[in-house]
Amino acid sequence: MQIKLTKTLTERDSDLLFRWRERVFPEEGRKIHWSEPEWHLVAYNRERNPVAHLGYSGFTIGLDQGRQQAVVGVGGVVVRPEQQGKNIPLKLFDHLHSSPHALEISNTFTLFCPLRLGSYYQRHGYQPFTGEFTFMQGAVATTTEDFMFMYRGADFSTRIIELNNEPW
């Protein structure tokens, strides 16, 4: 398996990874407008076909008391159905967490996930934020009870996290 970092996905890779988007990504997230990843980690098999994806971008989040924190926002984690159960996301996360490129942005990694997937991401070293968080949908700061904000690397001993953009 080879993992490559790219700024853009080819049309072919995008089609092979995301054509079943409606079945892969959670229904509860379809009503949310999501940020597009700036960077893509793509895992390829021996035949050079894409089998998994993890997207990320740099963001700045607001913490209570007016503090700001740079973070790497992780999203678009997907594995082709026939490749599931092979620990490919673990390889992508390990690659990301040790990547000089990502670590230039921040050593704090964050993601949004449906509540039901929280324990899965905890196995990758993420912990749930237990305070209040808001994110933008259009010009409106909003919340959701369907998703949780998770982080790795920083100690968010804060009560409030505000995103000035769409979630990732």
Kinemage of the C-alpha trace (Angstrom):
@kinemage 1
@onewidth
@group {chain A} dominant
@subgroup {mainchain}
@vectorlist {calphas} color= white
{ca met a 1} P 0.000 0.000 0.000
{ca gln a 2} L 1.253 3.442 -0.930
{ca ile a 3} L -0.028 6.697 0.580
{ca lys a 4} L 0.278 9.892 -1.439
{ca leu a 5} L -0.363 13.501 -0.503
{ca thr a 6} L -2.059 15.562 -3.195
{ca lys a 7} L -3.655 18.969 -3.494
{ca thr a 8} L -6.335 17.741 -5.908
{ca leu a 9} L -7.938 14.411 -6.652
{ca thr a 10} L -8.076 13.185 -10.218
{ca glu a 11} L -11.568 12.669 -11.598
{ca arg a 12} L -10.899 8.928 -11.673
{ca asp a 13} L -9.723 8.778 -8.036
{ca ser a 14} L -12.645 10.906 -6.897
{ca asp a 15} L -15.107 8.670 -8.708
{ca leu a 16} L -13.584 5.451 -7.334
{ca leu a 17} L -13.504 6.808 -3.788
{ca phe a 18} L -16.751 8.752 -3.544
{ca arg a 19} L -19.247 7.466 -6.105
{ca trp a 20} L -21.258 5.763 -3.350
{ca arg a 21} L -21.218 8.901 -1.179
{ca glu a 22} L -24.878 8.483 -0.199
{ca arg a 23} L -24.164 5.066 1.347
{ca val a 24} L -20.817 5.939 2.943
{ca phe a 25} L -21.308 9.281 4.630
{ca pro a 26} L -23.842 9.516 7.434
{ca glu a 27} L -27.363 10.589 6.687
{ca glu a 28} L -27.320 13.034 9.595
{ca gly a 29} L -24.514 14.963 7.893
{ca arg a 30} L -26.330 15.547 4.608
{ca lys a 31} L -28.079 18.646 5.915
{ca ile a 32} L -24.765 20.278 6.904
{ca his a 33} L -22.597 22.341 4.549
{ca trp a 34} L -19.041 21.026 4.941
{ca ser a 35} L -15.661 22.612 4.204
{ca glu a 36} L -13.763 20.996 1.366
{ca pro a 37} L -10.349 19.591 2.300
{ca glu a 38} L -7.341 21.487 1.028
{ca trp a 39} L -5.122 18.378 1.033
{ca his a 40} L -5.799 14.707 0.363
{ca leu a 41} L -4.044 11.596 1.608
{ca val a 42} L -4.913 8.745 -0.729
{ca ala a 43} L -4.015 5.105 -0.139
{ca tyr a 44} L -3.372 3.097 -3.304
{ca asn a 45} L -3.236 -0.672 -3.705
{ca arg a 46} L -0.604 -2.555 -5.737
{ca glu a 47} L -2.601 -1.991 -8.910
{ca arg a 48} L -2.416 1.771 -8.227
{ca asn a 49} L -6.136 2.064 -7.595
{ca pro a 50} L -7.262 4.368 -4.786
{ca val a 51} L -8.699 2.398 -1.867
{ca ala a 52} L -9.017 5.024 0.888
{ca his a 53} L -9.001 8.771 1.484
{ca leu a 54} L -8.440 11.204 4.322
{ca gly a 55} L -8.735 14.940 3.689
{ca tyr a 56} L -7.388 17.767 5.814
{ca ser a 57} L -6.968 21.529 5.984
{ca gly a 58} L -5.622 24.126 8.350
{ca phe a 59} L -8.152 26.073 10.416
{ca thr a 60} L -8.135 28.507 13.310
{ca ile a 61} L -10.683 27.921 16.025
{ca gly a 62} L -11.796 30.328 18.717
{ca leu a 63} L -11.609 29.264 22.345
{ca asp a 64} L -13.328 30.920 25.259
{ca gln a 65} L -11.643 34.056 26.591
{ca gly a 66} L -10.831 35.132 23.018
{ca arg a 67} L -7.909 32.773 22.484
{ca gln a 68} L -7.207 31.308 19.032
{ca gln a 69} L -5.830 27.858 18.214
{ca ala a 70} L -4.477 26.597 14.884
{ca val a 71} L -5.684 23.069 14.123
{ca val a 72} L -5.574 20.472 11.380
{ca gly a 73} L -9.179 19.713 10.459
{ca val a 74} L -9.639 16.109 9.308
{ca gly a 75} L -12.560 15.042 7.120
{ca gly a 76} L -13.653 12.913 4.210
{ca val a 77} L -12.381 9.682 5.741
{ca val a 78} L -13.560 6.912 3.451
{ca val a 79} L -12.516 3.369 2.574
{ca arg a 80} L -13.837 1.490 -0.461
{ca pro a 81} L -16.269 -1.181 0.755
{ca glu a 82} L -14.188 -4.126 -0.485
{ca gln a 83} L -11.160 -2.763 1.430
{ca gln a 84} L -12.852 -2.295 4.792
{ca gly a 85} L -11.611 -4.303 7.761
{ca lys a 86} L -7.939 -4.034 6.715
{ca asn a 87} L -6.929 -1.204 9.108
{ca ile a 88} L -6.346 1.195 6.230
{ca pro a 89} L -7.686 4.224 8.157
{ca leu a 90} L -5.143 3.471 10.893
{ca lys a 91} L -2.377 3.733 8.286
{ca leu a 92} L -3.798 7.009 6.976
{ca phe a 93} L -4.115 8.481 10.486
{ca asp a 94} L -0.589 7.350 11.443
{ca his a 95} L 0.710 8.940 8.245
{ca leu a 96} L -1.162 12.176 8.944
{ca his a 97} L -0.163 12.436 12.607
{ca ser a 98} L 3.540 12.095 11.741
{ca ser a 99} L 3.428 14.130 8.516
{ca pro a 100} L 5.808 17.121 8.467
{ca his a 101} L 3.317 18.800 6.109
{ca ala a 102} L 0.408 18.522 8.564
{ca leu a 103} L 2.593 19.275 11.592
{ca glu a 104} L 3.634 22.572 9.962
{ca ile a 105} L -0.020 23.565 10.253
{ca ser a 106} L -0.479 22.348 13.835
{ca asn a 107} L 0.142 19.408 16.131
{ca thr a 108} L -3.530 19.541 17.108
{ca phe a 109} L -5.850 17.445 14.955
{ca thr a 110} L -9.637 17.825 15.020
{ca leu a 111} L -12.636 16.223 13.383
{ca phe a 112} L -16.408 16.028 13.466
{ca cys a 113} L -18.080 12.664 13.635
{ca pro a 114} L -21.523 11.242 14.274
{ca leu a 115} L -22.004 10.382 17.933
{ca arg a 116} L -22.095 6.685 17.071
{ca leu a 117} L -18.512 6.832 15.684
{ca gly a 118} L -16.905 8.532 18.689
{ca ser a 119} L -15.425 5.310 20.087
{ca tyr a 120} L -13.948 4.472 16.656
{ca tyr a 121} L -12.034 7.765 16.516
{ca gln a 122} L -10.960 7.380 20.141
{ca arg a 123} L -8.991 4.321 18.966
{ca his a 124} L -7.059 6.759 16.737
{ca gly a 125} L -6.193 8.933 19.738
{ca tyr a 126} L -9.017 11.476 19.505
{ca gln a 127} L -11.032 12.567 22.507
{ca pro a 128} L -14.473 14.127 22.566
{ca phe a 129} L -14.792 17.803 23.385
{ca thr a 130} L -17.316 18.019 26.196
{ca gly a 131} L -17.978 21.744 26.077
{ca glu a 132} L -20.121 23.788 23.742
{ca phe a 133} L -19.122 24.259 20.104
{ca thr a 134} L -20.594 26.252 17.248
{ca phe a 135} L -19.844 26.322 13.537
{ca met a 136} L -21.009 28.429 10.634
{ca gln a 137} L -23.792 27.522 8.229
{ca gly a 138} L -24.016 30.441 5.861
{ca ala a 139} L -23.861 33.534 8.061
{ca val a 140} L -25.364 31.770 11.099
{ca ala a 141} L -23.437 30.217 13.990
{ca thr a 142} L -25.136 26.927 14.761
{ca thr a 143} L -24.798 23.706 16.738
{ca thr a 144} L -25.744 20.088 16.185
{ca glu a 145} L -26.711 17.260 18.503
{ca asp a 146} L -25.926 14.650 15.817
{ca phe a 147} L -22.150 15.237 15.648
{ca met a 148} L -19.360 15.600 18.149
{ca phe a 149} L -16.181 17.632 17.910
{ca met a 150} L -13.095 15.534 18.675
{ca tyr a 151} L -9.446 16.470 19.065
{ca arg a 152} L -5.974 15.040 19.454
{ca gly a 153} L -2.811 16.824 20.553
{ca ala a 154} L -4.047 19.791 22.566
{ca asp a 155} L -5.617 19.906 25.967
{ca phe a 156} L -8.841 21.788 25.409
{ca ser a 157} L -9.584 22.753 28.979
{ca thr a 158} L -12.049 25.262 27.649
{ca arg a 159} L -15.817 25.397 27.757
{ca ile a 160} L -16.514 26.913 24.346
{ca ile a 161} L -15.112 26.355 20.849
{ca glu a 162} L -16.257 28.579 18.001
{ca leu a 163} L -15.587 27.876 14.357
{ca asn a 164} L -15.766 30.838 12.012
{ca asn a 165} L -16.321 28.547 9.045
{ca glu a 166} L -18.167 25.412 8.018
{ca pro a 167} L -17.148 22.178 9.772
{ca trp a 168} L -14.787 19.714 8.139
